[in-house]
Amino acid sequence: MAKIGIFFGTDTGRTRLIARQIAKKLGEDADPPVNIGRTTLADFLAYDALIVGSPTLGDGMLPGESTGLNQPSWEEFLPQLADADLTGKTIAIYGLGDQKKYPDEFVDAIGILHDAFADLGARLIGRWPTAGYDFAASKAVDGDEFLGLAIDQHHQGMLTESRIDTWLSQIKPELLR
């Protein structure tokens, strides 16, 4: 059985902590999480099942050098995928955001990553209900669902573990098939 690859971009380290929490819960089914700014395209493409995570920075941006990071992240990695064919790959996305401070861009990174991977042929899984959140707009919303798991550590940190557990129970069978 193939392992699940976990890749994350981060600014403050919160997204890395969530990646580690996910990896721990998946146990032997997942490889250790990898910062997307410290991996190669070949290593990323070696997985058929991936969980990817990102915070949303500022006005709905992916982390990267233009947002003030000192290292590459999703902003620099996504262009490397321009000619990739992700057909046959299954990807689940989680994103961190602050629904009170950034209510108009809450977890936009989920939507940005979703669209990029969908355009390359990946099968996207792991939608999550918008019920229980209080935000104005998001690129990550389709109807009454987020396109991935939305996490707000600032205002709903006490819900994070149960949300991760429920989400993983939903996506794990799809990732391991």
C-alpha angles and dihedrals in degrees: 000000000000121000125242115247117220118200127175142177118212144184106179098016097256093112090051090052091052090048090053091048090051092047092050091051091049092049115178092003092074137052118229113284118265129207105241090223090061101048137081129239089243092054091050093047092049089080125078091190120048141172112200129187139189141166119232110238129205113321097005101302135148116241115267145122093289089060092056102268117144092219136045120270138159092322090062097034101053095064088058087064093057094109097030123116109216094182108138094026121114116209132187119190133206126184139190124219145148110245094191101045094037105026093154096053102032109163092340088156089073090059094044093051092042093054093046093051094042091052088056094053103260122148107239121208137167107072114178132203119256091215112115096033128100112209137125105225143353138179085217096068127099111176107312096339138081114230087237142359112311116209127187106186091174098060107011104031091133089065097049100090095048091045091051092048093050093044093049092050087054098046104032096079090050093049094048099046 
